[in-house]
């Protein structure tokens, strides 16, 4: 181990849909966090690991900070806010605009209570002209005293090398936490469940996705094929009908798109069976929230 090796924890915060998971997936070079243009896509803290010559960055992707509407929402906000003081660097992702909305104001308030270095990351910088970034930087500098400001594009990877340099600057010296080939602490079952949930989010209408969870009933390897049985849980009978679709068409679509991604992840053929169950108001039940893998660690 080199004497000047650095290692530490970095969290990404920002309003839902600002591109946190897309950025993390780009930096890691592999799809771990699910992405979707619907809010509340990321519900758990996901740790992904990037190891380079200079050091090891452990990214902790938190649920978006927002005003909670139910118990699942409260849990998500608590996890996000607690993470801020436990890491070495906070990356606050925003869009390249001078309009600072209520969601951003709320985050700026939370950051007042944080002693960690905060780097402002202006994502989607490929969507505006370079000179349009300056007013945005000026505006955000008024709401917080940032340690650094870096414009990037998570979609194209533009300026992400610079971002990694800036992160390394703030990490403490020390040995790595994970070996070189670790890229996530998420158990395989959890990633598979999340991939199925992502595909359901992509295929379904606006209303249903918030109210779905996915759990894996069975995951078993035989010869060169992986058998997976998974259940999609929704809150209403009417939702169940929509998820299954006419003659099972929607469920088939979710299954085939999910299977493709799972096969890439596990590097094996997959036989995926999906079921749909109704659990009314599961997002307000502590027991069911825990049951679906949203554990609070403290």
Secondary structure, DSSP 8 states (H G I E B T S, - for coil): --TT-EEEEEEEE-STTSSHHHHHHHHHTS--S---SSSS---S-EEEEEE-SSEEEEEEE--------SHHHHHHHHHHHHHHTTSSEEEEEEES-S---HHHHHHHHHHTT--SEEEEEEE-GGGS-THHHHHHHHHHHTT---SEEEE--TTT-TTHHHHHHHHHHHS-B---SS-TT--B-S-HHHHHHHHHHHHHHHHS-TTTGGG-EEEEEEEEEETTEEEEEEEEEES-HHHHHHHH-GGGHHHHHHHHHHHHHHHHHHTSEEEEEEEEEE-TTGGG-HHHHHHTT-----
